Amino acid sequence: MTRSRYFFNRSVIRQNVRQHGWIGIIYTLGLLFSLPLQLFMSNYPDAEPQKIDSLFRVGGNMQMLFILSLPVAAGLFLFRYLQSKMASDLWHSLPLRREHLLAAHLASGLGLLMLPVWVTAAVTALVTPLQGNMYIYQGADIWNWCLIVSIVTLFLFIFSVFVGICTGQTVLQGIIIYILLILPAALIQFINHHLSNYLYGYPEWFGLSSDSLIWSPFMHLIVLEQEPFSTGELWVYGGLSILFTVFSFVLYRKRSVEKAGQAIAFTYFNPLFKAGVMLCAMLLSGTYFAAIKPNQPGLVICSHIAGALLGYIAAEMVIRKTWQIMTRKVPLEFAVYGILLGLLLYIPVSGFTGYENRVPPGERIAGVYAGSNYEVYANSYPQVNSFSSNADLSSAEQAAPPAQPDIYTADKQYAEAVRRLHQALITVRPESSDPALRYADGARRFTFAYQLDNGRKLVREYWIPGEGFEPEMKAVMESRGFKQNEFMLYRLDEETESIWLSSFNKNVSIYDPQEIKEFSDLLRQEILNMGYEDQMGDQKSIAAIQMNSKPGKYGFNYAYNWKPSFHELERWLVQKGYADRVRPAAQDVISAELIQDDYAGKLPASSRFNVEQHMQLARNENRAAIVKDAELISAILSRQRSFTARNGDYLVKLTYKGGATDYAALHEEDITPGLKALLP
């Protein structure tokens, strides 16, 4: 047996290295530039070396630029001969079996790509102890980087080769490669929008978390610094590389030389290509028009049909390499594809599935959650949500949050209250797509999550109006299980170094451990004692409360609010001398500008909640009054409410010493005779 019969033919490999060796050189230089060189690059030469847990944190996304492009480029150039008639005839005229030819090209590509990765890892290891290295890392970090980049490089190259064997044009091969690398995450997003538009109760945030990016190799590599590959994912990519290698050998043996220059090398892939393009076009068109023009079924149906038509035309033009695609069978074929794909999109959102009316029976519920923070728990976001929906969120200083608590409540009475509210919602079905509902007074977004006795979960999400469901909402919101999760009371069990209370230009800090414990216990009890009216009321908070964890523990700051209904907490603050140091008082206010607000219907929808525009309209009509009397300002401060752009309310602009301003609303019953007498 001669050397030409061997799988790894030396002549073929030598020719590939001579012709395409520049790929390996660029990959080597790119990786050396983006990793070892960046270890010594810093804007602050005197800075202390920084300890890192992953070498992917070095150089930002610069590494990803080379990792995502060079393996694909190797697949494009090494197998360019498949897409050119003359080159294909030349290579296939050699006395080599096709599997030998493919193996030699694969070996050439892997040699050009793997050596740069290993050289870069070796150089990184050698420069680790050198002076001037601005990063501190371990040998295990180098090994982990080398393993991940090797597996990802292998996968991208093998996948590029597989796509190249299935296509007949280099440009189309490159386009399809990156489309397919992004497609899984994109499809998840499209399908999520489709289901949330047409399924009542489908959570809008499903599929929108960072976890969905792991389904797209391209997107995952871009966020690799924040979302590292797990061991299971590396095994998956390794397995896919082997699978695509096997498919490549099988399809390469069946590929006809005459397919060079054609869009799709195998005709039995044409239906899949057409259906895929049409489906993506339908989802994109349908979700776009449904978002900008909701509640218009005719427009939505037409947009899906238009998307299907454009997708079919584009796919046919690519396959035939001409815009002249009209034949007798085209209308019939389009109708068949359109009907099948239409059913594929319609059936999941139709009433046949029973999704919208499904409420689990009480005996099957092992635990239940109800509230507006489920997305935070489910996606493991930093647990920094505020006590109320209007409070500012504080960001995490370190990436080591406390363990997630068990958010499911097993109390049967609470579970039944949640079920009754859920059943009332699916019976009445308040229109969640109506923007007016979402901005109406007291409207809330609620998630219901049931942990069933078989281990599965049922999750639904609804916008609940402020009126019409008071008895059911009261039964849920006054339960301990609801308050525990809604206000994240487990955070009060963490070790707290200090408490900071602030209100405009006034603030106070509490450092004494005993006082911190007393304050936390009182705050917890005040929240648990809150009634339905306290939670739904629109009275403004007296001050913001920030709980600061100990440095080196978790590094999280948690925000709550000091509500007017927290009487026990207020007495404690007064007793300790903190209340007057943080509570806004009349002497802190320079002036208050008062108007009677009836401008909500006179402003465009985009400006309805612009408070200053309401004030300006009143000034233009000379209907504004300036309040400077300390007694009247005290009355405003004790009665102030959140602005909701409701006609008939009174609107106040408070100007504090130091230049800070705030806006507040007053109801008719909040207006004292003295304030009313000031209005023109």
C-alpha positions as CSV (number, residue, x, y, z in Angstrom):
1,M,0.0,0.0,0.0
2,T,1.5,3.3,-1.1
3,R,1.6,6.5,1.0
4,S,-1.2,8.0,-1.1
5,R,-3.5,5.4,0.3
6,Y,-3.0,6.6,3.9
7,F,-5.6,8.8,5.5
8,F,-3.1,11.4,6.4
9,N,-1.4,12.0,3.1
10,R,1.8,14.0,3.5
11,S,1.6,15.7,0.2
12,V,-1.9,17.0,0.7
13,I,-1.1,18.2,4.2
14,R,2.2,19.8,3.0
15,Q,0.3,21.6,0.2
16,N,-2.4,22.9,2.6
17,V,0.2,24.2,5.1
18,R,2.1,25.9,2.2
19,Q,-1.1,27.5,0.8
20,H,-3.1,28.2,4.0
21,G,-0.4,28.4,6.7
22,W,-1.2,32.1,7.1
23,I,-4.3,31.1,9.0
24,G,-2.2,29.4,11.7
25,I,0.2,32.4,11.8
26,I,-2.7,34.9,12.3
27,Y,-4.4,32.7,14.9
28,T,-1.1,32.4,16.8
29,L,-0.4,36.1,16.7
30,G,-4.0,36.9,17.5
31,L,-4.1,34.7,20.6
32,L,-0.6,35.8,21.8
33,F,-1.7,39.4,21.4
34,S,-5.1,38.9,23.2
35,L,-3.8,36.9,26.1
36,P,-0.1,36.8,27.1
37,L,0.6,40.3,25.9
38,Q,-2.5,41.7,27.6
39,L,-1.2,40.3,30.9
40,F,1.4,43.1,30.9
41,M,-0.8,45.9,29.5
42,S,-2.3,48.3,32.0
43,N,-3.3,51.9,32.1
44,Y,-2.0,52.1,35.7
45,P,1.6,50.9,35.8
46,D,1.8,51.2,39.6
47,A,-1.3,49.2,40.2
48,E,-1.2,46.0,42.2
49,P,-1.6,42.7,40.3
50,Q,-5.2,41.6,40.1
51,K,-6.4,38.1,41.0
52,I,-8.7,36.6,38.4
53,D,-10.5,33.3,38.3
54,S,-10.5,32.9,34.5
55,L,-8.1,33.9,31.8
56,F,-11.1,34.9,29.6
57,R,-11.3,38.0,31.8
58,V,-8.1,39.3,30.2
59,G,-8.4,41.5,27.2
60,G,-12.2,41.7,27.2
61,N,-13.7,40.2,24.0
62,M,-10.5,40.5,22.1
63,Q,-9.9,36.7,22.5
64,M,-13.4,36.0,21.1
65,L,-12.7,37.9,18.0
66,F,-10.0,35.4,16.9
67,I,-11.7,32.3,18.4
68,L,-14.9,33.0,16.5
69,S,-13.3,33.9,13.2
70,L,-10.2,31.9,12.5
71,P,-11.6,28.4,12.9
72,V,-14.4,29.3,10.5
73,A,-12.0,30.9,8.1
74,A,-9.9,27.7,8.1
75,G,-13.0,25.7,7.2
76,L,-13.9,28.1,4.4
77,F,-10.4,28.3,2.8
78,L,-9.3,24.6,3.3
79,F,-12.5,23.4,1.6
80,R,-12.8,26.1,-0.9
81,Y,-12.1,23.5,-3.6
82,L,-15.5,22.0,-3.0
83,Q,-17.2,25.1,-4.1
84,S,-15.2,25.6,-7.3
85,K,-15.8,23.4,-10.3
86,M,-12.2,23.4,-11.6
87,A,-10.6,23.0,-8.2
88,S,-13.1,20.2,-7.3
89,D,-12.3,18.3,-10.5
90,L,-8.5,18.7,-9.8
91,W,-8.6,17.4,-6.3
92,H,-11.0,14.6,-6.9
93,S,-8.8,13.4,-9.9
94,L,-6.0,12.5,-7.5
95,P,-5.5,8.8,-6.7
96,L,-7.1,9.2,-3.3
97,R,-10.3,7.9,-1.8
98,R,-12.7,10.6,-0.6
99,E,-12.3,9.7,3.0
100,H,-8.5,9.9,2.7
101,L,-8.8,13.3,1.1
102,L,-11.2,14.6,3.8
103,A,-9.0,13.2,6.6
104,A,-5.9,14.9,5.2
105,H,-7.7,18.3,5.0
106,L,-9.1,17.9,8.5
107,A,-5.7,17.0,9.8
108,S,-4.2,20.1,8.1
109,G,-6.9,22.4,9.6
110,L,-6.6,21.0,13.1
111,G,-2.8,21.3,12.9
112,L,-3.1,25.0,11.9
113,L,-5.6,25.7,14.6
114,M,-4.6,23.6,17.6
115,L,-0.9,24.5,17.6
116,P,-1.6,28.2,18.1
117,V,-3.8,27.4,21.1
118,W,-1.2,25.2,22.8
119,V,1.6,27.6,22.0
120,T,-0.4,30.4,23.6
121,A,-1.1,28.3,26.7
122,A,2.6,27.5,27.0
123,V,3.7,31.1,26.6
124,T,1.1,32.1,29.2
125,A,2.5,29.6,31.7
126,L,6.1,30.8,31.0
127,V,5.3,34.5,31.6
128,T,3.3,33.8,34.8
129,P,6.1,34.6,37.3
130,L,7.6,37.5,35.3
131,Q,7.7,40.9,36.9
132,G,5.1,43.3,35.3
133,N,2.4,40.6,35.0
134,M,-0.7,42.5,36.1
135,Y,-2.8,39.4,36.9
136,I,-2.6,36.6,39.4
137,Y,-3.8,33.2,38.2
138,Q,-3.2,29.5,38.8
139,G,-1.9,26.7,36.6
140,A,-5.4,25.2,36.6
141,D,-6.7,28.5,35.0
142,I,-4.2,28.0,32.1
143,W,-5.2,24.4,31.7
144,N,-8.9,25.4,31.8
145,W,-8.4,28.1,29.2
146,C,-6.5,25.7,26.9
147,L,-9.1,23.0,27.2
148,I,-12.0,25.3,26.5
149,V,-10.4,27.1,23.5
150,S,-9.2,23.7,22.1
151,I,-12.7,22.2,22.2
152,V,-14.4,25.4,20.9
153,T,-11.9,25.7,18.1
154,L,-12.4,22.0,17.2
155,F,-16.2,22.4,17.2
156,L,-16.2,25.5,15.1
157,F,-13.8,24.1,12.5
158,I,-15.6,20.7,12.2
159,F,-19.0,22.5,12.0
160,S,-17.6,24.8,9.3
161,V,-16.4,21.8,7.3
162,F,-19.8,20.0,7.7
163,V,-21.7,23.1,6.4
164,G,-19.2,23.4,3.5
165,I,-19.9,19.9,2.5
166,C,-23.6,20.6,2.5
167,T,-23.4,23.8,0.5
168,G,-21.8,24.7,-2.9
169,Q,-20.9,28.4,-2.4
170,T,-18.2,29.8,-0.1
171,V,-20.1,33.0,0.6
172,L,-23.3,31.1,1.4
173,Q,-21.3,28.7,3.5
174,G,-19.9,31.5,5.7
175,I,-23.3,33.1,6.0
176,I,-25.1,29.9,7.0
177,I,-22.3,29.0,9.5
178,Y,-22.9,32.1,11.6
179,I,-26.6,32.1,11.2
180,L,-26.7,28.5,12.5
181,L,-24.4,29.5,15.4
182,I,-26.8,32.3,16.4
183,L,-30.1,30.6,15.4
184,P,-30.8,28.5,18.6
185,A,-30.8,31.6,20.9
186,A,-32.6,33.7,18.2
187,L,-35.3,31.0,17.9
188,I,-35.8,30.9,21.6
189,Q,-36.4,34.7,21.6
190,F,-38.7,34.5,18.6
191,I,-40.8,31.7,20.0
192,N,-40.9,33.4,23.4
193,H,-42.3,36.6,21.9
194,H,-44.8,34.6,19.8
195,L,-46.1,32.6,22.9
196,S,-46.2,35.7,25.1
197,N,-48.2,37.6,22.5
198,Y,-50.9,35.0,22.1
199,L,-50.9,32.8,25.2
200,Y,-52.7,34.4,28.2
201,G,-50.6,33.9,31.2
202,Y,-47.4,33.1,29.5
203,P,-44.5,34.8,31.3
204,E,-42.9,37.5,29.1
205,W,-39.4,36.9,30.5
206,F,-39.3,33.1,29.6
207,G,-36.4,32.5,27.3
208,L,-35.1,36.1,27.8
209,S,-32.6,35.3,30.6
210,S,-28.8,35.0,30.0
211,D,-29.2,31.2,30.4
212,S,-30.8,31.1,26.9
213,L,-27.5,32.3,25.4
214,I,-25.9,29.0,26.2
215,W,-27.9,27.5,23.3
216,S,-26.0,29.7,20.9
217,P,-22.3,29.0,20.6
218,F,-21.7,32.4,19.1
219,M,-23.6,34.3,21.8
220,H,-22.2,32.2,24.6
221,L,-18.6,32.9,23.5
222,I,-19.4,36.6,23.6
223,V,-20.5,36.4,27.2
224,L,-18.0,33.8,28.2
225,E,-16.5,36.1,30.8
226,Q,-19.7,36.2,32.7
227,E,-21.1,32.7,31.8
228,P,-18.3,30.2,31.7
229,F,-18.7,26.8,30.0
230,S,-19.8,24.0,32.3
231,T,-18.2,20.5,32.1
232,G,-21.4,19.2,30.6
233,E,-21.4,21.8,27.9
234,L,-17.8,21.0,27.0
235,W,-18.7,17.3,26.7
236,V,-21.7,18.3,24.4
237,Y,-19.4,20.4,22.1
238,G,-16.9,17.5,22.0
239,G,-19.7,15.0,21.2
240,L,-21.1,17.3,18.5
241,S,-17.6,17.6,17.0
242,I,-17.4,13.8,16.7
243,L,-21.0,13.7,15.4
244,F,-20.4,16.3,12.7
245,T,-17.1,14.6,11.7
246,V,-19.0,11.3,11.1
247,F,-21.7,13.1,9.2
248,S,-19.0,14.9,7.1
249,F,-17.4,11.6,6.1
250,V,-20.8,10.1,5.2
251,L,-22.0,13.1,3.2
252,Y,-18.7,13.7,1.5
253,R,-18.8,10.2,0.0
254,K,-22.3,11.0,-1.4
255,R,-21.6,14.5,-2.6
256,S,-21.5,14.9,-6.4
257,V,-18.7,16.9,-7.9
258,E,-21.3,18.7,-10.1
259,K,-22.8,20.3,-7.0
260,A,-19.9,22.8,-6.9
261,G,-21.4,26.3,-7.3
262,Q,-24.9,25.2,-6.3
263,A,-26.4,26.7,-3.1
264,I,-27.4,23.4,-1.5
265,A,-25.3,20.3,-2.4
266,F,-28.0,17.8,-1.4
267,T,-31.5,18.3,-2.7
268,Y,-33.1,16.6,0.3
269,F,-32.0,19.5,2.4
270,N,-34.0,21.9,0.2
271,P,-37.3,21.5,2.0
272,L,-35.6,21.9,5.4
273,F,-33.9,25.1,4.2
274,K,-37.1,26.6,2.8
275,A,-39.1,25.7,5.9
276,G,-36.4,27.1,8.2
277,V,-36.2,30.4,6.3
278,M,-40.0,30.8,6.1
279,L,-40.5,30.0,9.8
280,C,-37.9,32.6,10.9
281,A,-39.4,35.2,8.6
282,M,-42.9,34.5,9.9
283,L,-41.9,34.7,13.5
284,L,-39.9,37.9,12.9
285,S,-42.6,39.6,11.0
286,G,-45.5,38.4,13.2
287,T,-43.9,39.4,16.5
288,Y,-42.8,42.8,15.1
289,F,-46.2,43.9,14.0
290,A,-47.9,42.3,17.0
291,A,-45.6,44.5,19.2
292,I,-46.2,47.8,17.5
293,K,-49.9,47.2,16.6
294,P,-51.4,44.9,19.4
295,N,-55.0,43.7,19.4
296,Q,-55.3,43.8,15.6
297,P,-55.7,40.1,14.5
298,G,-56.1,41.0,10.8
299,L,-52.7,42.8,10.7
300,V,-51.0,40.0,12.6
301,I,-52.3,37.3,10.2
302,C,-51.3,39.4,7.2
303,S,-47.8,39.9,8.7
304,H,-47.3,36.2,9.1
305,I,-48.4,35.6,5.5
306,A,-46.1,38.3,4.3
307,G,-43.2,36.9,6.3
308,A,-43.8,33.5,4.9
309,L,-44.0,34.8,1.3
310,L,-40.8,36.8,1.7
311,G,-39.0,33.8,3.3
312,Y,-40.1,31.5,0.5
313,I,-39.1,33.9,-2.2
314,A,-35.7,34.4,-0.6
315,A,-35.1,30.7,-0.1
316,E,-36.1,29.9,-3.7
317,M,-33.8,32.6,-5.1
318,V,-30.9,31.3,-3.1
319,I,-31.5,27.7,-4.2
320,R,-32.0,28.5,-7.9
321,K,-29.5,31.4,-8.0
322,T,-31.9,33.6,-9.9
323,W,-34.8,35.9,-9.2
324,Q,-36.9,34.2,-11.9
325,I,-38.5,31.6,-9.7
326,M,-42.1,31.7,-10.9
327,T,-43.3,28.3,-12.1
328,R,-46.6,26.5,-12.0
329,K,-45.7,24.5,-8.9
330,V,-44.6,27.6,-6.9
331,P,-48.0,28.7,-5.7
332,L,-49.0,25.2,-4.6
333,E,-45.7,24.5,-2.9
334,F,-45.9,27.9,-1.1
335,A,-49.5,27.1,0.0
336,V,-48.4,23.7,1.4
337,Y,-45.4,25.1,3.3
338,G,-47.5,28.1,4.5
339,I,-50.4,25.9,5.9
340,L,-48.0,23.5,7.6
341,L,-46.0,26.2,9.2
342,G,-49.1,28.2,10.1
343,L,-50.5,25.2,12.0
344,L,-47.1,24.8,13.7
345,L,-47.4,28.3,15.0
346,Y,-51.1,28.2,15.7
347,I,-51.6,25.0,17.6
348,P,-49.3,25.9,20.6
349,V,-51.3,29.1,21.2
350,S,-54.7,27.7,20.5
351,G,-57.2,26.5,23.0
352,F,-56.4,22.8,22.1
353,T,-53.5,22.7,24.5
354,G,-55.6,23.9,27.5
355,Y,-52.6,26.1,28.6
356,E,-54.6,29.2,29.4
357,N,-57.2,27.5,31.6
358,R,-54.9,25.1,33.5
359,V,-54.9,25.6,37.3
360,P,-53.6,22.6,39.3
361,P,-55.9,21.0,41.8
362,G,-55.1,21.7,45.5
363,E,-54.2,18.1,46.3
364,R,-51.4,18.1,43.7
365,I,-49.7,21.3,45.0
366,A,-46.6,20.7,47.1
367,G,-45.7,24.4,47.3
368,V,-46.8,27.7,45.8
369,Y,-45.3,31.1,45.0
370,A,-47.2,34.3,44.2
371,G,-45.7,37.7,43.7
372,S,-43.6,40.0,41.4
373,N,-40.1,38.7,42.2
374,Y,-40.2,35.2,40.7
375,E,-38.0,36.3,37.7
376,V,-35.4,37.5,40.2
377,Y,-35.4,34.1,41.9
378,A,-35.7,32.0,38.8
379,N,-32.8,33.7,36.9
380,S,-30.5,33.9,39.9
381,Y,-30.1,37.7,39.4
382,P,-28.3,39.6,42.2
383,Q,-31.0,39.9,44.9
384,V,-31.1,43.7,45.1
385,N,-34.8,44.3,44.5
386,S,-36.3,47.1,46.5
387,F,-39.0,47.0,49.1
388,S,-41.4,48.8,46.8
389,S,-41.6,49.0,43.0
390,N,-40.5,52.6,43.0
391,A,-37.3,52.4,45.0
392,D,-33.9,52.5,43.5
393,L,-32.0,49.2,43.2
394,S,-28.5,48.9,44.5
395,S,-25.9,46.9,42.6
396,A,-23.8,44.0,43.8
397,E,-20.2,44.8,44.7
398,Q,-19.1,41.2,44.6
399,A,-20.3,38.2,42.6
400,A,-21.0,35.8,45.5
401,P,-24.7,36.1,46.6
402,P,-26.1,34.2,49.5
403,A,-27.8,30.9,48.8
404,Q,-31.3,31.2,47.3
405,P,-34.0,30.6,49.8
406,D,-36.9,28.2,49.3
407,I,-39.6,30.4,47.8
408,Y,-42.3,27.8,47.7
409,T,-44.9,27.9,50.6
410,A,-46.5,24.6,51.6
411,D,-49.3,26.1,53.6
412,K,-52.6,24.7,52.2
413,Q,-54.7,27.7,53.1
414,Y,-52.3,30.1,51.3
415,A,-52.1,27.7,48.3
416,E,-55.9,27.8,48.1
417,A,-56.0,31.6,48.2
418,V,-53.5,31.7,45.3
419,R,-55.6,29.2,43.4
420,R,-58.8,31.3,43.9
421,L,-57.0,34.4,42.6
422,H,-55.6,32.5,39.6
423,Q,-59.0,31.0,38.8
424,A,-60.6,34.5,39.0
425,L,-58.1,35.9,36.6
426,I,-58.5,33.2,33.9
427,T,-62.3,33.6,34.3
428,V,-62.4,37.3,33.9
429,R,-59.2,37.6,31.8
430,P,-58.4,41.3,32.1
431,E,-56.7,42.3,28.9
432,S,-52.9,42.2,29.6
433,S,-51.9,43.7,26.3
434,D,-53.8,46.9,27.0
435,P,-51.1,49.5,28.0
436,A,-53.7,51.4,30.0
437,L,-54.0,48.4,32.4
438,R,-50.3,48.3,33.1
439,Y,-50.2,52.0,34.1
440,A,-53.5,52.1,35.9
441,D,-53.6,52.8,39.7
442,G,-52.8,49.7,41.7
443,A,-52.0,47.5,38.7
444,R,-49.5,44.8,39.5
445,R,-47.7,42.1,37.6
446,F,-48.0,38.8,39.4
447,T,-46.3,35.4,38.8
448,F,-47.9,32.2,40.0
449,A,-45.6,29.3,40.4
450,Y,-46.8,25.9,41.6
451,Q,-44.5,23.1,42.7
452,L,-46.4,19.9,41.9
453,D,-46.3,16.6,43.7
454,N,-44.6,15.0,40.7
455,G,-41.7,17.4,40.8
456,R,-42.8,19.5,37.9
457,K,-43.6,23.3,38.0
458,L,-46.4,25.3,36.5
459,V,-45.7,29.0,36.0
460,R,-48.1,31.7,34.9
461,E,-47.8,35.5,34.8
462,Y,-50.6,38.1,34.7
463,W,-51.2,41.9,34.9
464,I,-53.8,42.4,37.7
465,P,-55.8,45.6,37.7
466,G,-56.1,47.6,40.9
467,E,-59.9,47.1,40.9
468,G,-62.1,44.1,40.6
469,F,-60.0,41.5,42.4
470,E,-59.8,43.0,45.9
471,P,-61.1,40.0,48.0
472,E,-58.8,37.5,46.2
473,M,-55.8,39.9,46.3
474,K,-56.3,40.7,50.0
475,A,-56.3,37.0,50.9
476,V,-53.0,36.4,49.1
477,M,-51.2,39.7,50.0
478,E,-51.9,39.5,53.7
479,S,-50.5,36.0,54.0
480,R,-47.1,35.5,55.6
481,G,-45.8,33.4,52.7
482,F,-46.5,36.2,50.2
483,K,-44.8,38.9,52.3
484,Q,-41.8,36.7,53.0
485,N,-41.0,36.4,49.3
486,E,-42.4,39.6,48.0
487,F,-40.2,41.7,50.3
488,M,-37.4,39.2,50.4
489,L,-37.3,39.1,54.2
490,Y,-34.6,36.4,54.2
491,R,-32.2,39.2,53.5
492,L,-32.7,40.5,57.0
493,D,-31.1,37.3,58.3
494,E,-27.8,38.1,56.6
495,E,-24.9,39.7,58.6
496,T,-25.3,43.4,58.3
497,E,-22.5,45.9,59.0
498,S,-24.4,49.1,58.8
499,I,-27.8,50.6,58.0
500,W,-28.1,53.8,56.1
501,L,-31.3,55.9,56.1
502,S,-31.6,58.7,53.6
503,S,-34.1,61.3,52.5
504,F,-32.9,63.9,50.0
505,N,-30.2,66.0,51.8
506,K,-30.6,64.2,55.1
507,N,-29.1,60.8,56.1
508,V,-28.0,58.9,59.1
509,S,-26.1,55.7,59.6
510,I,-26.5,53.0,62.2
511,Y,-23.4,50.9,63.1
512,D,-24.1,49.5,66.6
513,P,-24.7,45.7,66.2
514,Q,-27.4,45.7,68.9
515,E,-29.2,48.6,67.2
516,I,-28.9,46.9,63.8
517,K,-30.5,43.7,65.2
518,E,-33.3,45.7,66.8
519,F,-33.9,47.7,63.7
520,S,-33.9,44.5,61.5
521,D,-36.3,42.7,63.8
522,L,-38.7,45.7,63.9
523,L,-38.5,46.2,60.1
524,R,-39.4,42.5,59.6
525,Q,-42.3,42.7,62.0
526,E,-43.6,45.9,60.4
527,I,-43.6,44.3,57.0
528,L,-45.4,41.2,58.2
529,N,-48.0,43.4,59.9
530,M,-48.8,45.3,56.7
531,G,-52.4,44.9,55.5
532,Y,-53.7,44.9,52.0
533,E,-54.4,48.7,52.1
534,D,-50.8,49.4,53.3
535,Q,-49.3,47.5,50.4
536,M,-51.6,48.9,47.7
537,G,-51.6,52.5,49.1
538,D,-49.9,55.3,47.3
539,Q,-48.5,57.2,50.3
540,K,-44.8,58.1,49.7
541,S,-42.1,56.6,51.9
542,I,-40.6,58.7,54.6
543,A,-37.0,57.6,53.9
544,A,-35.0,54.9,52.0
545,I,-33.4,52.2,54.0
546,Q,-30.2,50.5,52.8
547,M,-28.8,47.4,54.6
548,N,-25.1,47.0,53.9
549,S,-23.6,43.6,54.4
550,K,-20.1,43.1,55.9
551,P,-17.1,43.5,53.5
552,G,-15.7,40.2,52.3
553,K,-19.0,38.4,53.1
554,Y,-21.3,39.0,50.1
555,G,-20.8,42.7,49.4
556,F,-24.5,43.3,48.7
557,N,-26.6,46.3,49.6
558,Y,-30.3,45.7,50.1
559,A,-32.9,48.5,49.8
560,Y,-36.1,48.9,51.7
561,N,-38.4,51.8,52.6
562,W,-39.6,53.5,55.8
563,K,-43.3,53.5,55.2
564,P,-45.7,55.8,57.1
565,S,-47.5,52.8,58.5
566,F,-44.4,51.5,60.3
567,H,-45.4,53.1,63.7
568,E,-43.3,50.8,65.9
569,L,-40.2,51.4,63.8
570,E,-40.9,55.1,63.9
571,R,-41.2,55.0,67.7
572,W,-37.8,53.2,67.9
573,L,-36.2,55.7,65.6
574,V,-37.6,58.6,67.7
575,Q,-36.4,57.0,70.9
576,K,-32.9,56.5,69.5
577,G,-32.8,60.1,68.1
578,Y,-32.6,59.0,64.4
579,A,-36.0,60.1,63.2
580,D,-35.6,63.8,63.1
581,R,-32.1,63.4,61.6
582,V,-33.5,61.8,58.5
583,R,-37.2,62.6,58.2
584,P,-38.0,65.6,55.9
585,A,-39.3,68.6,57.8
586,A,-40.8,71.9,56.8
587,Q,-37.5,73.7,57.5
588,D,-35.8,71.5,54.9
589,V,-38.1,72.8,52.2
590,I,-37.5,76.2,50.5
591,S,-40.9,76.3,48.8
592,A,-43.7,74.1,47.5
593,E,-45.5,74.8,44.2
594,L,-49.1,73.6,44.2
595,I,-51.6,73.0,41.3
596,Q,-54.8,71.2,40.8
597,D,-54.0,68.6,38.2
598,D,-56.6,68.0,35.4
599,Y,-54.2,67.8,32.5
600,A,-53.9,64.0,32.0
601,G,-56.3,64.1,29.1
602,K,-54.8,67.2,27.6
603,L,-51.3,65.7,27.1
604,P,-50.2,63.1,24.6
605,A,-49.8,59.6,25.9
606,S,-46.0,59.8,25.8
607,S,-46.1,62.9,28.1
608,R,-48.9,61.7,30.4
609,F,-46.5,60.8,33.2
610,N,-44.2,63.8,32.7
611,V,-44.7,65.7,35.9
612,E,-43.0,68.9,34.9
613,Q,-45.3,69.2,31.8
614,H,-48.3,69.1,34.1
615,M,-46.8,71.9,36.2
616,Q,-45.9,74.0,33.1
617,L,-49.5,73.8,31.8
618,A,-50.8,75.1,35.1
619,R,-48.2,77.9,35.2
620,N,-49.2,79.0,31.7
621,E,-52.8,79.3,32.9
622,N,-51.7,81.0,36.1
623,R,-53.2,78.2,38.2
624,A,-50.1,77.5,40.3
625,A,-49.6,78.7,43.9
626,I,-46.4,79.0,45.8
627,V,-46.5,77.7,49.4
628,K,-43.8,78.9,51.9
629,D,-45.7,78.7,55.2
630,A,-44.1,76.1,57.4
631,E,-47.4,74.7,58.8
632,L,-48.8,74.2,55.3
633,I,-45.6,72.5,54.1
634,S,-45.7,70.2,57.1
635,A,-49.2,69.2,56.1
636,I,-48.0,68.4,52.5
637,L,-45.1,66.3,53.8
638,S,-47.3,64.3,56.1
639,R,-49.9,63.6,53.4
640,Q,-47.9,63.3,50.2
641,R,-48.6,60.5,47.8
642,S,-47.0,59.1,44.6
643,F,-47.9,60.8,41.3
644,T,-50.2,58.7,39.1
645,A,-51.4,61.3,36.6
646,R,-55.0,61.1,37.9
647,N,-57.3,64.0,37.1
648,G,-58.7,65.6,40.2
649,D,-55.6,65.2,42.3
650,Y,-53.4,68.0,43.4
651,L,-49.7,68.1,42.3
652,V,-46.9,69.6,44.4
653,K,-43.3,70.4,43.4
654,L,-41.1,70.5,46.5
655,T,-37.8,72.4,46.4
656,Y,-35.4,71.3,49.1
657,K,-32.4,73.2,50.5
658,G,-29.4,72.1,48.5
659,G,-31.3,72.2,45.2
660,A,-33.0,68.8,45.3
661,T,-36.6,68.7,44.0
662,D,-39.4,66.2,44.4
663,Y,-42.9,65.8,43.1
664,A,-45.9,64.5,45.1
665,A,-49.6,64.2,44.7
666,L,-52.4,64.9,47.1
667,H,-55.9,63.6,47.0
668,E,-59.0,65.7,47.6
669,E,-59.2,64.5,51.2
670,D,-55.5,65.4,51.8
671,I,-56.0,69.1,51.0
672,T,-56.4,71.3,54.0
673,P,-58.5,74.5,53.9
674,G,-55.4,76.6,54.1
675,L,-53.8,74.9,51.0
676,K,-57.1,75.1,49.0
677,A,-57.4,78.8,49.7
678,L,-54.1,79.5,48.0
679,L,-55.2,78.1,44.7
680,P,-56.5,80.7,42.2
